[in-house]
Amino acid sequence: MQSLAWIDYLIMVIYFAFVLGIGFALKRYMKTSTDFFLSGRSIPAWVAGLAFISANLGAQEVIGMAASGAKYGIATAHFYWLGAIPAMVFVGLFMMPFYYGSRARSVPEYLRLRFDEKTRGLNAITFAAMTVMSSGASMYAMAKLIESLHIFDPVMQSLGLPRSWIFHLSIVVSALITLGYVYLGGLTSAIYNEVLQFFLIVAGFFPLVYLGLKNVGGWSGMIESLEAKGLKGFGHAWQGMTNAENNPLGVEWFALAMGLGFVLSFGYWCTDFLVVQRAMAADSMTSARRTPLIAALPKMVFPFLVILPGLIAVSLPTPAAAPANAEAGGLGANEGHAPGIGIIPAKLTSSGEVEVDTNGKPVLDYDLAIPNMLLYYFPTGMLGLGLTALLASFMSGMAGNITAFNTVWTFDIYQAYIKPQASDKHYLWMGHFATLFGTVISIAAAYIAAQYNNIMELLQLVFAFVNAPLLATFLLGMFWKRATAHGAFYGLLSGIVAATIHHGLTLPAGAASGVKGGWAFVAHTYRNEMAQNFWTAIWAWTVCFVVTIVVSMLTRPRPDDELKGLVYSLTRHDVDRTLVWYKKPEFLGVVVVLLSVALNLIFR
C-alpha cells in the first residue's frame, strides 16, 4: 500500500505558498477597478494566450476529460479538434475586434452596447449562475481527489475527527486558497497563476502518459486490451458516427457536428466571459486577436495529456477491491471500492453498497481515472508533482470562474441596477466583496456537482442552458444589423426556456428523474448524458435563433450610425501592416485549422 511521503507534502505546500505569494506581490498594484478586473489591459499576447487556455484547464479539463476518455474513448478528442479549435480561430479573427474595440468591460456589457439593458441583465444573471456552478464543480473535483488520496487523513486522525469530514474540509480549504490570491491580486494574479499552472500540468501529466503507454504496450497494446474488454471503437474518433448505437459517444454525426462542433463550442469559446476576459486584458488589438490563436496550438495536443490517461486506466487489469477500512494514510487505487473496469471502480453508497442505475448496472466512478492513474504509476516525489499538477488545474478553474463572476456582478448587476453612480474606489471594494460571496456560493454548487459521476457532463449541461442560446444572439447581433433589442431579449429568453423544457422531458438511459432530467415527463430517453446535452444545446440555439429573427422583423432596428464598431458590416477593419506575415492573426489561424484537420484524419 502506497503512502504520501514528506517530500510529496512539501511540493504541495510550496505550490500553495507560491500562488498566495503572487497575490501578495500584486496587491499593491490593484489601485483601480480596471487594474483589478482587467489587469489594466497590459498583458502580453503569449501570457494572455496561455492564460486563455489555462482558464479552461480546470476540473472539466483534467478530471472531466480523463473521465470522458475512460467512458467514451478517443472520441472525447472531439471536444478539442471539433469542439474548440474552429471556435477559437473564429473568436480570434472575427469577434475579438468587437470585444476589444468596443472597450466593453465584459461580455454582458457588449450586449448592452449592441442591444439594450434588459438583454445585458438577462445574460449577466445567467452567466453569474453558470460561473459559480462551474467553480463549484472544480471544488467538488478537488475535494474528491483529496478524499480519495487521503491527503488530510493524518490531520483528521490527530484531531480525532471522522474521515467523513474530509470532503467538506477539502472544499473549504481549496476555496480559501483560491479566494486568497484572487482577492489580493485580482485578474492579474489569476492570469500569472494560470500560466504557472499550465506548465505544472504539462510537467505532471507528460510522464504519466509516457509510463502508462509504455506499460500497456503502446497505442496498439492499449487498443487490443480495450477490444478484449468489449470496448470496440474506443480508438477511433469518427468511425461509427453514422449511427448512435455504434459509437461510444451515443450520438450520430449530426448531433456531434451541430451540438458540439457548432453550438456548444462556439457558444463557449466565443461568448463565455471566463475565457474572453483573458483576451480583453491583452495590451493591444493585435495581441487580443492572437490570444485565442496562440492558445489553440497547445489545446490541440492536450488530448494526449488528459484523455489518454482515461483510456489507459480502463485498459489496465481490474484489481480486486481493497477493504473499506484500510489503514488511514495509505493509498490504494480501488480502496473501499468494488471492482469496476480497469482501475475505474464502481461508486459506493453512503452505506458501503455498490451504487446501481435503474437497470441494475453498477455506476462507475469515472472521475477517479486520473487520481488512480497517479497512484498506479507515480513513486514518492513524482506523486507529489502529479498531485500538485492536479491541484493547479482545480485552482485555475476556480480562479477563472471567480474572476469572471466578480467582474460581471460588479459592472453588469451591481453598477447597472443597484448603485450606478458610485466612485471607482467603491466598485473596487465591491469587486473584493463579490470575490468573497461568489466563493461562498461556489461551495454550495460543489454539493450539486456531487450528484454526477462525470463532471464534464454536468458542465456541458450548464453550457447548453447558458452559452448555446447566447451564441445565436451574438451571431445575429454581430453579423446582422437588422437584429433588434427586443428580438435579442425574447430570443435569448426563449432559448433558455427551450433548454429547460427539453431537459424536463428527456432522460439519459439508466438515470432516475430529477437533476439529470425527466422531472416533468419522460417523453424521450437518450443513450447517455452526453447525447442529451448535445440535443439540449441544439434546441436552445435553434429556438433563440428563430425567435430573434421573427421578433426583430416585427420591431424597429437601431440606426446604422449607432451600430458602427458593433456590427461587422458597419465596422472599419484596419490591418496592422507593420506585422511580418507569419505574425499576422490570419496566417496563424490558417495554420491552426490545417493542424486540426490533420489530427482528425490521423485518428479518424
N, C-alpha and C positions, 0 to 999 in steps of 0.2 A: 504493500500500500504506500502511495506516494504522499509526501508532506511538503508544505511550503517551508523553505529554509529562511534564515535571517536575510540572506542576500536578495531573495525574492521580495520580501517586505521592504528592504532598503530601496530597491529600484522604484517601487510604487510610491514610497514616501518622498523620494527625491523628485519624482514627477509632480506630485501634488504640491510640493513646496515651490517648484519652478513655475507652475501655472499661476499660483497665487502671487508669486513674486512679480510676474509680468503685470498683473493687475495693480499691485502697489507701485511699480515703477511708472505706470502710465497715468496714475490717478492725478498727478499734478498738471497734466495736460488737458484734463477734462474741464475746460472753463466755460464753454458754451454748449447749447443743445446740439449744434452742428458737430462739435467735437465728439460728443457722447454718442449721438445716433448715427452719424455718417462719416466719422473719422476725419472730418474737415475736408472731405473729398481730396485726399492726398496720398492714397495707397498706390504703389507702382503696379503695372499690369500683371507681372508674374506673381506677385504676392496676392493680388486680388483673384487671380486665376486659381491658385492653389487653395485659397480660402473658399472660392466658389464651389469647388468640388468637395472640400473638407466639410463644409457646412452640411453636405448631403451624406457625409460618411458617419452617420450616427448609427443608432441601433438597427434601422431598416437596412443599412448597407452591409454591416458586418454580421450581426446575428441573423437578421431577416433574410439576407441573400443566401447565406450558407444554409439556413433552414429551407428556403425555397429550392436551393440546389439539391438538397437531400430529398425533397418531396417531389420535385418536377424534373430534375436533371439539368443538362446543359441548356435546355430550352429557356432556363431562367436568364441566360445571357441576353434574351430579347429585351430585358429591362435596361440594357446598356446600348447594344448595337441598333436596336429599333426604337426602344423607349426612352432614349436620352440623346444620342449623338445628333440626329436630324434636328431635334428641337433646340439643342444648344447652339447649333450653327444658325438656325433661324433667329433666335433671340439676339445673337451677337451681330448679325448682319442687318436685320430689319427692325428689331424692336428697341434695342438699346439707344439708337438715336432719339427716340421719342422719350424714353425714360430719363436719359441723362440730359438731353437737350431742353426738356420742359422744366428742369431744375426741381421736379417734384421730389418730396422727401420720402415718399412711399408709393407703392402701387395704388392703394386706395385714393391717394391724393391725385394721381394721374387721372383716375376715373372722375374725380370732381372737376378737373380742368377740361376733360373731354365731354363729360355729360353733365351731371349736376350733383348736388349734395346728397340726395337720397340714395343714389347709386353707390356713391362712396360709402355712406353709412352702412348699407347692407353688406357690402364686401368687407368693410372693416370689422364688423361684428362676427361674420362667419369665419374670416381669416384668423381673428384673435382666438376663436374657439378651436380652430384647427391647429394652431401653433402650440397651445397648451396640451392638446391631445397628443401631438407628436412628441413634445417634450416629455410627457408622461410615459409614452412608450419607451423612450430611451431610459428613463428612470427604472421602469419595470425590468428592462433587459439587464441593466446593471445590477439591480437587486437580485435577479435570478442567477446571474453569474456569481456574485459574491456568496449567495446562499449555497449554490451547487459546489463551489470550491472550498467552502468552509473557511474563508479568509478571516471572518470575525469569530470563529469558534473559540480560539484561546481567550479572547476578550470576554465573551459571554460566559465562559466557564469560570474565569477568575472573578467575575462579578456575581456569579451564582444566578444568572438569568437563563431562561429556557432558550433552546435553539430556535424555537418557533418565532422569536422576536428578531432574528437576524434579517429576514426580508424587510421588515419595517425599518430597522436601524439603517440598513443599506440605502434605502430610498432617501432617508433624511440626510445621511452623510453626503451622498452624491449631490443632492440638491444644495446643501450648504456650500460645498466647494465651488460648484458652478456659479451659485449666487455671489460668492465672494469675488471672483475675478471679473465677472460681468458688471457687478455693482461698482467696482473700483475703476475699471478701465473702459467700460462701455464697449462699443463695436470694435474699436482698435484692439483692445485686449482680446476679444473673441477672435478677430482675424489672425493676429500673430500666434495665438494659441492653436488655431486651426492649421496653420502652416506647420507648426511643430508636430501636431497630431498626425498630419499627413505622412511625414517622414517616419514617425514612430510606428504607424500602422504598416507601412511598407517593410520596415525593418523587422517587425514582429511576425508578419504573415508570410513573407517570402520563404524563410527556412521551413515553416510549417508545411507549405505546399511541396517544397522540394523533398523533404523527408517522407511525406505521405505518398507522393507519386513513386518515389524510389522503393518504398516498402511494398506497394501493391503491384509492382511490375510495370510501372509506367502507364501511359494512357491505355494501351491495349490490354494490359493486365486488369486495370480498373473496369473497363468495359466488359471484359469476359466475366468478371465477378458479378457485376450488376445484372448481366443477362442470365447468369446461373441462378440468380435470386428472383427471376421473373420480371426484372425491370428493363424491358426492352424499350429502345428509343431514348434512353437517358443520355446517350452520347451524340444525339442529333438535335439541331436547333429547329430545322424546318420540315424534316420528313414526317409524314403523317398528319400534317396540319389541314388536310382537306376534310378530315372527319374528326369530330370532337372525341369520339370513343377510341381513336387510335393513336393518341398522343398524350404524354404525361400531363400537360397543362389543362387538358379537358376543354379546349376551345378550338373552333375551326379558324381558318386563316383570316376570315373577315373580322371576327371579334378581336383577334390578336392585332391585326393591322389597324383597325379603326379604334378599338377600345384602348389598346396600349400604345401602338405606334403613333396615333394622332391625338386622341382626346386626352388621355392621362398624361402622356409625355409632354406634349406641347402645353397642356394645362398647368403642369408643374413647373417646367423649366422656363416658360415664357411669362407666367403670371404670378408665381409664388414669390412673395417679397423676401422670404428667407434666403433664397439664392440671389435674386435680383439686387438685394441690398448690397451685396459684396461688389457687384459691378458698378453700382451707383456711387460707391466710395472711391472709385478709381480717380487718378489725378488728371485725366483728360478724356475727351470723347473717344479718341482712338484707343486708349487703354481700356475704356469701358466696353468697346466693341470687341476687343481682343480677349477680354477676360473669360467669357464662356468658351471661346475657341481654344485658348490655352488649356482650360480645364478639361476640354473634350479629349485631349491627347492621352493623359493618364487614365481618364474614365474608360477608354476603350479596352485597356488591359486589366482593369480591376476584376473582371470576371475570373481571371486566373488566380487572383489572390483571395477572393471571398466566396466564389461559387464552388470551385474545385474542392475545398475542404469538406463541403457538404456531400459531394459525390463520393469522396474518399471515405468519409465516415460511414456511409451506407454500404460501401463495397467491402469493408473490413469484416472479419468473422464476428459473429454475435456472441459476446461473453455471457456467462451465467450471471444472474442477479446477485449482487452483494447483499449482505444482511442490512436491514434498515438501521440497526443500532450499532453500526460500525464505530470504531473509536473516533472521538472528536478530534478534529485537526487533520485526520487522514484524508487522502484524496483517492477517489476511485471513479472510473468512467461511468459506471452504472450503479453507484452506491445507492441503496434504498429503492432502486427501480427494477421493475420487471423487464426481462429482455424484450427488445423491440426488433430492429433490423440493423445489422452492423453494430455500431456503438451509439445508435439513436435509441434511447429507452422509451418505454411506454410511460405515460403520465400516471401518477398515483393520486387518488383522492385524499382528503384530509384524514380519512380513517386507515389509509395504507393500502387500499384496494386499487386494482388496475382500473383506470377510467376507460369506459367504453362509450361508443357513439350509439345512436338509435338503432343501428344494425347489429349491435353486439360486438363490433370490432374494436380492439384496443386503440386508444388515441395516442399517437406517438408524439413525443416532446421534441419536435424538430429544432426548437430554439436552443437545444443543448448540443447541437452539432459542433460549433466552434469550441465551447468550453471542453467538451470531451476529447476533441482532437488535440487541444493543448495538453491535456493530461496524458493522453496516449503517447505523444511523441516528444514532448519537451522535458529535458532534465532540469535540475535545480539551476537557477540563474537564467537560463533560457526561458523557463516557465515564468519567471518574474517579468522578463521583457515582453513575452506574449500577453500576459495578463495586463501589463501596462498599456500595450497597444489597444487591447480591448477597452480598457477604461478610457483611453484617449478618444476612441470613437464615440463612446457614450457622452463624454464631456462635450465634444464638438456638436453632437446632435442636440443636446440640451441647450448649450450656449447659443447656437444658431437660432433656435426657436424662441428663446427668451429675448434675444436682442431684437428679433423681428416683432415680437409681441409688445415690448416696451415702446418701440417706435410707433407702431400702429395705434396702440392705446393712447399715447400722449398726443400725437398730432391729429389722428383721424377720429378719435372718440372724445377724449378729454378737452382738447383745444376747440374742436368743432362744435361740441354740444354742451359742455359743462362750464368751461371757463375760457371763452375765446379771446379775452383782452388782457391776459396776464403777461408778466415780463418773461424774458428769456430765462432768467435765473429760476423763476417758478417752474417753467417747463422742464428745466434740467432736474430740479428736485422731484418733479412728478415722474420723470424717467427712472430715477433711482427707486422711487416708491413702486412703480409699475414692475420693475425687476423683482422686487420683493414679493408682491402679491401674485404675480404671474408664476413664480416658482411654487408658491403655496397651492395654486390651482392645479399646477402640473403634477404635484404629488397626488392629488385626488384622482387625476386622469390615469396615473400609473396603475391604480387598482382596477380600472375598467380594462386596461390592456391585458391584465392577468387572465381575462376570460378567453383569450385566444391562444392557440398553440403555435401560431406563426404570426409574429407582429407585422411582417411585411403585408399580410393580407388585411390586417386592421388598418394600416396606414393607406393602402390603396383604396379601401372603402371610404376613408375620410377624404382623400383626394377626389374621389368620384362625386362626392356631395359638394365640395367647395370649388376645386380647380376646374373640373370638367365644364360646368356651365359658364364659369368666368372666362374660359378660353373663347367661347363663342362671342361673348360680349366684347372682348379685346379685339378679336379678328375683325368683327364688323365695325367697331369703333375706330380702329387704326386704318382700315383699308376701304371703308365705305362711308363717304361723307354724309350720306343720307340718314345714317343711324341717329336716332334721336334719344334724348334723355329718358323720356317715358318708355321708349322701346327697350333701352338698356336695362332699366329698373325692373319692368314687368317680365322681361325675358329672363333676367338673372333669377328673379324670384320663382318664376315658373320652372326653371331648370332644377332648382333646389327641391321644389315640391315634387317634380317628376322623379328625382332620385329617391326621395322619401317614399313615394308610392311604390316604386319598383322594389325597393328594399323590403317594404312591408308585405308585398305579395309574393316574394320569392324566397327560396331557402336552399342552401347547399345540401347535397346529399349527406345524410347521417347526422345533421345538426338538428338541435331542438329549437323550436320557435322562440324568439326573444332577441338577444343582442345581435345574432347573426342573420336576422331577417324573419319573414313569415309571421310577424307579430300582428298583422291584420287578418290575412287569409293566405294560405299557401296555394297560389294559382299555378306555380311552376317550380320545379326542382332542378337546380344546376348540378353539374357533376362535382364541383368543388367551389370554394370561396372565391378563387381567382376568376373563374368564369362569371360568377355573379357580379364581381366588382367591375369587370370589363363592360358588361351589359348595363350595369347601373350608370357608368360613365357615359356610355353611348346614348342612353335615353336622356340623361341630364343635358348633354351638349346639344342633341338634336332639338329637344323642346325649346331650349333657350334660343337657339339659332333661329328657329321658325317664328317663335313669338316675337323676338326682337325685330325681325323683318316686317311682320304683319303690323305690329303696333307703330313702328317707325313710318310705314307708308300711310298710316292714318293720322299722324301727328306732324307738327311743323318742325323742320330741321333748323339748326342754327345757321346764321350767315357764314359764308366761306371765310370772311376776314377773321372771324373768331376761332377758326379751326386751324389756322396756319401754325405749323410746328406740332400739331396734334394728329393730323391725318396725312397719310403717305402722299396722296396726290396733290396736296396743298402745301407741301413742305419742300424747301430747297435742300438738296442733298449735296453738301460740299465734300469734295475729295481732298484729302491731305496729300498733296503732290510732293511733299518733302520726303515721304517714306520710300525706301527702296522696295522693289516689287515683292520680295519674299517676306517683308514685314507687314504687308497690307492685309487687313482682315479678310478680304475676298479671296486672296491666294491661300491663306491659312484655312479658310472654310472649305475650299475645294479639296485640299489635302486630307482634311479630317473626314469628309464624306467618302472619298475614294478608299481610305484605310478601313472605314467601317464596312463598306461593301465587300472588301476583300475578306474580312473576318467572317461575314455572313456566308460567303461562298465556301470558305475553308471548312466551316463547321455545319454546313447545311444538312 
